[in-house]
Amino acid sequence: MGVFRTCGSILSNVVTLGGASELKHQRGLYEHEYKYYQHIHGLISERKQQIEFDLSALGQSISDVQLVLVSVEQILTTTYQLNALQFNKPELLVNQMSMFHSGYSSAFSAGFGGVLGGTAAVGAWGLVSIIGSASTGTAIATLSGAAATNATLAWFGGGALAAGGAGMSGGMMVLGGIVAAPMIFFATKKAYQKAEQLEKATQDLKDSFPELEQLLISASEQQAEVKAYTKQMRTICDNYVFEAKTLMTMIQPNGRWSRLYQWLRRLFRLNVFKPKQQQAIESLAVKTSELLASFNR
């Protein structure tokens, strides 16, 4: 069998005047370079996946905050008069809630440029809102729609996709996809011509290495930053959710029955809250304002 293969190889080289051997040689060179390319590309993809995982985790924590805020807002702005609380500038809290809801809804429903959606988009919006600002100095959490999308992408280093300068780690665009180079094989017809094409493709592949290696460095740096910030902010969000639920349980220990009971007492002009409940309401307002302030830097 080996004899026939050898004879076939010799015949192929005779027919193509050595082109088959040259093509085989160039294929080997391309495969060698492609393995390195594939290795670096795989590492970048891993960093990108981890970043999206961390952003999704933060997005889930922010979604939990959003859910709790609906009940908090009902307590602070509907059931009770904020002006009656011993809380500075109650209208500020109302505005903070409105901006948070608007930013959250925009991120969750629209995503960012079609490259990130759902809780990952919420996490990206939240992260940038908390520790970043638009190139104009405007707090990103106060923006909405395309303006918020562009500002967030710019902060992450979105290049042509966004308006603004570089973001974390010199502007590595982690929200978009990184297109892998194709694994190229040519037919043996016109072998010399195909070998030359493959040689050029090999050189093009090698020329892309410096940029790809820099992308890996940027992706690694950004992954570390995103991981650290998201961990910190998840703790803040999760602690708020726990504390808010605890305070709301003190304010309305029996849920709807407590609300009905408090409504009846208010109807008959009786004291609605006990001192501890009043303190809980004021504490809830302060903690909520402090949390939302971090989204409006």
N, C-alpha and C positions, 0 to 999 in steps of 0.2 A: 504493500500500500504506500509506503514511504517512497518507493521508487517512482510510482505513478505521480505522486505529489511533486517530487523533485523534477520529473520530466515536464509536468504541467507548468511549473514555475519557470523552467528554462525556456519552454516554448512561448510563454507569455512575454518574457523579456525579449525574445527574438522578435515577436510580432510587434511589440511596442518600442523596440530599440532601446530596451533598458528602462522604459518608463514605469513598468510595473514595480521594479525594485525601488526606484526613486519614490514612487507613491507610497509604498510600504514603509520606507524610511521616514517620509514626512508624516505619515499617520502616527508612527511611533513617537516622533517629536511632539506632535500635537497632543497625543494622549498623555504624555508626560507632563506637559505644561497644564493641560486641562485638569489633571488630578490635583495640582496645587491650587488652581483657580477654584475648583469645586470645594476644596478644603476650606479656603478662606471664605468663600461664599456661604458655606454651611455654618461657619462660626458667626458670621454677621446675622444670618437668619435666626440662629439660636438667641443672639442678643435681642433681636427685634421681637421675637416671640416672648421672651422674658419681660421685656418692657411692656408689651401689650398685656401680659398677665398681671403685672403689678398695677398698671393703669386700670384694668378691669376690677381688681380687688379694691382699689381706692374708689372707683366708680360705684361699687356696690355699697361701700360705707357711706358715700355721699347720698346714694338713693335711700338708704335707711334714714339719714338725716332729713331728706325731703319728705319722707312719709311721716316722720314724727312732727315735723314743722307744721303740717296740716292741722294736727290736733293742738299744737302749741298756739298757732295763730288763732284758732277758734277760741281758745281760752283767753288769750291776751287782747284780741281785737274785736271779738264778737260778743262773747258772754259777759265780758267785763269792760269797764272804761279804763283805758290806759292812763288817762289823766288822773285817775284816783290813786294810782300807784305812786309810791315814793321812788320814781325812776326818772332819771334825767332824759329830757327830750324824747318822749314816747313816739313822736312822729318819725324819728330817725329809725326806730326799730321797724315800724311799718314799711318804710322805704327799703330797709335792708332785706326784709322778707320778700318784697315785691321783686327786687333785683335778683335775688337768689333764685326764686321760682322761674323768672324769665330766662336766666342764663342756663339753668338746669334743663328746662324744657327745650330750649334751642339746641343744646348739645346732644340731648338724648334723641330727639326726633330727627334732626338734620345731620348729626355727625360732623365730621370734618373732611370736606373735600372728597367724600366718597371713599376715603382710605381708612377710616376708623369710625365705628358706630357703636351703639348700645352703651353698656357700662364702661367700656374702654374710652369712648368719646367723652363720657361724663367725667371719668378719671382724668383725662388730659385737660379738659376745661377746668376742673377743680384744681389740679396741680398748678397750672399756669396762673389761675386766678389768685391762688394763695401766695405764690412766691415770685410771680412775674408781673410785668405790665407791658402794655403795648408800646411801640416805639415812640408814640406821642407822649408817653407818661401816664396815659389814662388807664385806670384799673380795668383789666380785661373782664372782670365779672360784671362791670356796668355796661358792657357792650352786648349786642345781640345780633343774630342772623349772620350775614356774610362778614360783618366787621369783627365779630367774635371769632369766627372761623379763621379769617386771615391773620388776626393777631395771634391766635394760638399756634397756627402753622408757622408763622414767622418766628415765634419764640422758640419753637422746636427746631428751627432751621429749615423751613420748607422751600427755600430757594424760589424758583419761578412760580410755585404754587401759592405763595403767600406774599403779602405786602409787609416789608419790614426787613430788619437786619438779621444777623445770625443769632441763634439762641444758645442753648446749653452746649458745652463742649465744642464750641466753634461752629455749630450749625449742622450737626448730623441729622439728616431727615429720616427719622425712624418710623414716621407714620405711613410712608409710602412703601411700595414693594421694590425689591431689588431684583432686577431681571437677570436670570442666569444666562450665561453664554451657552450656545448650543453645542452639542457633541457632534462634530462634523465628520462625515464619511463620504467619499466620492466614489463613483463607479470607475471601472478601469478603462473605459473608453476615453480616448484622448488623454492618456495617462500623464504625459508631460505637462499639458495644460492644467490638469487637475492637481498635479503635484505642486505646481507654482501657486495655484489658488490656496492650497492647503498650507504652503509655506507662509503666504501672506497672512492667512487666518491665524497661524501660530504666532507670528510676530505681533499681530493685533492683540492677541490674548496676552502676550508678555507685556505689551505696552500698557495694558489695563491694570497690571499688578500694583504699581505705586499708589494709584487712586484707591484701589480696593483695600490695600493694606492700611491706608489712612482712614478709610471708612470703618475698618475693624477697630482701630484705635478709638475713633470717635464714638462708635457704637458701644464699646466696652465702657468708656468713660460715662456716657449718658445712661447706660444701664445702671451703673453704680449710683449715679445721682438720683435717678428716678426711684430706685429701690429705697434709698435712704429717705427721700422726701415723702414717698407714698406711705412708708411704714410709720413715719412720724405723724402724718396727717390722718391716717387710718385710726391711730390711737386717739387723736383729738376728737375725731368724728364719733368713734365708738363710745368714748367716755361721755360725750354730750348726749348721745342717744340714751345711754343708761341713766344718766343723771336726770334728763328731762322726763323719762318715763317714771322714775322714782318720785319726782316732784309732782307730776300730774296725778299719780296715785294718791299722794297726800292731799291734793286739792279736790279730787273727785274719787274718793276711795271705792265707791260703788258704781262707777261709770254713769250710765244714763239715769239711774235712780238718784244719784247725787246731783246731777244737773237738774232733774225735776224738783228735788227737794230745795235746792238753792234758788230755783226760779220762784217757787212758792213763797219762800221766805222774803225774797226781794219784792214779790207782789204785795205782801202784807207789811212791807217796810220794816222788816226785822233784820237783825244782823245776819249777813249771809255767811261770813267766814269766821272761823276761829282764828286767834292770833297766829298759830302755827301755819294755817292755810294761807293767811295773808303774807307771811314771810316766804312761804313756798312760791307764791305767785311772783313776788318781787325778785326772788332768787332765779326763777325761771326766766324772767324778762332779762335780767342782767347776763345770765349765762348764754342766752340765745343771741343777745346783741354782741357779746364778745366773740362767739363763734362766727357769726355772719360778718363781723368786721374783718376777720382774717380772709374772707373771700372777696373783699372790696379794697384791697391794698393798691 
